[in-house]
Amino acid sequence: MSQNTTLDNTTTTTTATTTATTNPSVLILGAGVIGLSTAYYLSSPHSNNDDFAPSKISPRDITVLDTSPTLFACASGRAGGFLAKDWFGAASSKLGELSFSLHRQLADANDGRRRWGYAPSRSYSFERGTGEGGRKRGDDWLREGTSRVDAAAASSSSTSSSASAFTSDGDDGRRGNALPDGWWNCEGGTVELSSTGDSTAQLDPHALCEFLLEEIKRRGVTVRHPVTPVRISQSADGQLGGLVISHKKKKNKSGIADATDATDGSIEEEEEEEVLPCSHILIAAGSWSSRLFQRLFPGSNYTLPVSSLAGHSIILRTPAYRPINDNNSNNNNIYQSSSDITLGYNSNQHQHDTLHAVFAGIDGLDWHPEAFTRANGDIYLAGINSSTIPLPELATDVKADDAEIQRLIAAARELIVQFSSGTGGCGGGGNNDNSIGKEDEDGTRNDLTDGEANVIKQGLCHRPVTPAGKPILSRVPDSLLGGLDTKGDVGGGGVFVATGHGPWGISMSLGTGKVMAEMLLGEQTTTVDVSQLGLQYT
């Protein structure tokens, strides 16, 4: 049978009537960074706890489902990739610290520096014309009620004395008017070191997701997309028995199911339903989680408190910033940008092994620019966010607003060295006239040449947020499932949710995955305390 559903490992089709599964089997709804991280740790054969052994759950009993024909088309692939260790409120601080440690461990063990651009990052708060205490509160970036630029400022007040390595014109070694590299225009502003590479880092989220996807498939986890979750399938005694999904199947118009060899144009696609048996369901669908919960549990009076915060971004390159210096290999071995653009660099440009993040408050702007350098020479610029952009049916249907992209480009002209004529730099940057290239249909700009800067990619991502500004990592009580019995109250299965991370989805992804794997395995105590991230606290 031929169909357009991507199926990485064969699954068994069941009848419409299911029986409760004897062995644990897990369906993860959402193949973004949270779902993939959970599958990664759930399928891991290495753990200090025997419950993690494959004898309890085999990777072949784990299935990851996604509705999109192309994976990583939204937040998991288009986020900034900034990682922090201690920029979080009390409820999620331990999760953030765990995840930061896991990111470093994963990169060290799997050549993450080369494969997904993992590297330490120095973080800076930049102010221009805002005055003392003049930074505007930004509800666009929820961090337990505050913006990420405010998080940077708060972090700068507690950064250890090791930050004295920051070179500036200030008298305390932490505050001045310069960055150690020449890509950011500091003219007329003040720079303050927020944190060192000991507590912040950077990666390319799309490349990380590709690694996680490849690894779980290698272990035997099934990944299927595009498929649509339709409804819950109950066993004869009313327990959770499985999930009904639909997918398109190619069929001859005459009714012949296997029509792969037809050459007369008589092929059409029709929806086909299939039941996937399961004992556990994890909803990790990002901004789509609330919509999915309502569809699967229409009899429930509970609404999952997750909404969308959309954010535009651009990725650019400038001759003022070059790829990270890799002492063990040449720069060609650093992972490549998704734009596949190679920029020639002058020999007098900086070489470095630490990336930079800048969180800016600028008088006259009603938003906070955020810029992140990447190991391959890209600069990611974002900060324009909205809670009113409608959430499309599929992640692949997301379309950037050109007016918002132009606002980002205007900011880049002012803030990124060698992006516009007459722009002064700091730390050794130069000035060049340059232009904004024409955009291709896929959102990239590919006319970059040596000596000028240009936008190479643009995007819009929908990030899941909660009213409390905290993520949700929780099992859903059977009482909220509209009459469905999962026996979850006695450890026999259940429905779980992992979403609502806001701007910290990439940063908290690995920690979330590890904790959710422990929850799914029925462990009474997880690696870190996430009791304040339950549904009752949203």
Secondary structure, DSSP 8 states (H G I E B T S, - for coil): --BSSEESS----B-SSB---SS--EEEE--SHHHHHHHHHHT-S--SSGGGSTTTS-GGGEEEE-S-SSTT-SHHHHS--EEESS-S-GGGHHHHHHHHHHHHHHHHHHTHHHHS--EEEEEEEEEES--TT-----TTS-BTTB-HHHHHHHHHTT--GGGGG---SSSSSSEES--SSSSB--TT-EEEEEE-TTTEEE--HHHHHHHHHHHHHHHT-EEEES-EEEEEEEBTTSBEEEEEEEEEEEEETTS-S--TT--SS-EEEEEEEEEEE-SEEEE--GGGHHHHHHHH-TT-------EEEEEEEEEEE-TTS-----TTS-GGGS---TT-------TTS---S-EEEEEEEETT-SS--EEEE-TTS-EEEEEEEES-S---SSGGG----HHHHHHHHHHHHHHBTTSSTT---SSS------------TTS------TT--EEEEEEEEEEEE-TTS--EEEEE-GGGTTS-B--GGGTS-EEEEEE--GGGTTTTHHHHHHHHHHHHTT-SS-SS--GGGSGGG-
